């Protein structure tokens, strides 16, 4: 099992896809890293030699990944919240940021449904 940037790569997957388990590395970055390291992307992780793993590690070292990438992302969101722009306000309130509807859906961002008011229908014609 190869350990790169503090992440254990799954050994049964091809290297091209296994690199994506590292936060900050996606499809195109993975290909660029393998090209720079001169490693074939179709090789499985458990078939990599030590020299290949070292070459990949060196290539990944040039890219901002894991902790540094997460820090940058949170600082960007914090900046939006501090300047109180529309996107920052949406982040602060825990609502969808990119223009999605909220009358229905958006339950992932909003959390469980909070019933407002009576919460049940009264029978028609009956007195309370």
N, C-alpha and C positions, 0 to 999 in steps of 0.2 A: 504494500500500500504506500503510495507516494503522499508525502505531506509537503504542501506548498502554501506559503503565506499563512501558516497556522491552520490550514484546512486539510483534512484527510480526504483525498480524492477517491471516489468509488472505483474499486479495482476492476470491475467487470465491464465498465463503459469505455468507449473510445476516448482518447485524450482530448479531442476537439470538444466533446460534450462534457467531459468530466471537469474541464477547466472552468466551466460556467458555474460550478458550485461555489466558486470564490466570489464574494460580493464585490461588484465593480467590474467583473469580466463578463461580457456578453458574446454574441455570435461573432461579430467582426473583430473584436479585440482578441478573442481566442485564436482566430485564424492568423492574425498579425503576430501574436506571440509565438505560435508554432512555426511560422515562416521565418521569424527572426532566429529562433533556436535551431532551425533546420531539422525539425522532427516531423514525421508523417502523422497527420491527424487521425488516420485509420487504425493506428496501433492501439491496443488495449493498454490500460494503465499498468496492469500487472506484468506486461511484456516489456516495459521500458527498462533500459539499462541505467546504471547510476550516472553515466555521462549525460544521457538525454535528460534525466530528471534535473541534474545540475544546470544544464543549458536552459531548461524551461524556467527554473527558479531565478536564474539571472535575468531572463527576459521579463518575468513577472515583476521583478524588482524595479523596473523602469516605469511601471504603470501604477497609478494610485489605486490601491485596493483595500478591502476590509476596513480597519479602524479609521484610516485617513479619509476614505471615501464616505463612510457613514458620518463622520464628523462634519465634512463639508456639506453633506446633504442636510443635516440637522441645523447647521449654521445658516444655510440658505432659507430654510423654513422660518427660523427664528428672525432673520432679517425682515422677511415679508410681514411677520407679525408685529415687529417693532415699528415699521414705518406705516402700519395700519392701512395697507392697500387692501383691495377687495379680496384677493387671494389669502392674505394674512388673516383677515377677519374670518373668512370661511374656515381656515385652519384652527383658529382660536375657538370657534364655536363648535368644531367637530362636525362640520357639514361638508358635502361634496364640493370640491374646489373648481372643477373644470366644466361647470355649466350643466350638470345633470339635473333631472327633475327630482323634487323632494316631496311632492304631494303624496305620491306612492313611491315605493322602492327606497333606496338609500339607507336600508336598514343596517348595513355593515358599518357605515359611518355614524348613524344616529343612535344605534343601540336598540335595545328592546323597546317595543311600542309602549308609550305611556298614555293610558286612557285619560281623556280630559272630560269632565262633566259626569253625567249619570252612568254612562257605560253600558246601559241596557235600554231596550225599547219598552215603552209602556203599552199595555193593551188599549185598543181604541174603544172609547165608550165607558170604560170603567173608571170609577172615582178612586182616588188614592186614600 
